[in-house]
C-alpha cells in the first residue's frame, strides 16, 4: 500500500499535469481574447492598453452584422434539422432490428470522424454534379451532416439507458405507442435532445471548413475571420469577432454540460 508521501507526490504530479494541459489549451485563447481590448492595431505583448471601442467599430461594420446574422440562421436551421433527423434515426436504431443495423449506425456517426475538408469537398462536388447553386441552404445541409451525429449520439445513449420495464408497464396499462412515447419516453430523453441541440448549435456556429465549400457568395462569421486574416485587414475587428464567436459558442456548451450532468444524477 502506498504511503502518505507517495500519495501526496502522485497527487502533486497529477495536479501539475492537469494545470499544464489546461494551460496548453486555454492560454492561447486567453491571449486572443485579451487582444480584443488592445488599443493598438498591431498585436504585441504586453498590450499597449485596454479599450472597448473596437467592439463598437466592429458592430458598426455591416459586413460583420450580416455574417453574424447568417451564422445564427444557419446554426438554428441546422440544429432543427439535426434534432429531427438525429432523433428519428436514434429511435429507428434503438427500437427496430433490421439487416445491416450496425453498418447503418456506423454510417450515421462517420461524418463527425471525417476531416471537415473532406466533407466540404464531397458536398461541393455533389451540389455541382446536380447543378445546385451554393446558397444558405447548402450551408445548412453541410452543417446538418455533422450536427446530426451529435444529436444521434446523445439520444441513442439515453435510450439505451432507459429501463425497458417502464415502457412495458405503460403498454400493460393500456397506453398506446404515442401515449407511451409522450408520457414516458419523451420526458426521459428530453435533456439528451436538448443537450444535443445545444452542442449542435455550438458546432455549427463556429464551423468554417464545411462553410468554405458550401457557402458560395454567402459569408458566415468564421469565413469572415478567415478572409480578414488572409488579407491582413481589420485585425482589431477580427479579435473582437473571435471573442464573440468564443463567447457565443461557450454558452450552449456550458448549458449542454449542465443538462447532461442533471440527467446523469436523475438516473442514479
Secondary structure, DSSP 8 states (H G I E B T S, - for coil): ---HHHHHHHHHHHHHHHHHHHHHHHHHHHHHHHHTTBSSSS--SS-S-B-SHHHHHHHH-HHHHHHHHHHHHHHHHHHHHHHHHHHHHHHHHHH---TTHHHHHHHHHHHHHS-HHHHHHHHHHHHHHTT---SHHHHHHHHHHHHHHHHHHHHHHHHHHS-HHHHHHHHHTT--HHHHIIIIIHHHHHHHHHHHHHHHHHHHHT--HHHHHH-TT---HHHHHHHHHHHT--HHHHHHHHHHHHHHHHHHHHHHHHHHHHHHHHT-
